[in-house]
Amino acid sequence: DEVYGGVSAGFSGEDAPLAPANPYSATKAAAEHIVMAYHRSYGVPVIITRTCNMYGRHQYPEKVIPRFILLASENRPCSIHGEGDAIRSFVYVEDAAEAFDVVMHRGVV
C-alpha cells in the first residue's frame, strides 16, 4: 500500500503505478525513481525489492506484533484502529534477509 497509494480491495501488483498517499511513502517512491534514473542513464545494475512489514527479535516494543504479544501475555486487550478492515502483511526478518541474499547473488538485472 505504501508506494501504491490506497488500495480499495485486495493487493497491488508489482506493475501497478506508484501513487503514494503521504510524504513518507512519496520518499520511498522517489528513491525508486532516482535509482531507476541511474540505471537508465548510466547503466548501473539495479534490482528493486518491495517488501512488506517485517517482524523479528529485538523489534521496538511499540510495533504491532511485539505490542500485541506483550498485551496478550498480560491478559490485556489488543486494540485495533478504525473498523479493523485494514490489511497488513508481515514477513519474518530472517526470511527477508535470506530472500535479499538470493536476489543479490542470483537475481537478474
Order of alpha helices (4+ residues) and beta strands (2+ residues): alpha-beta-alpha-beta-alpha
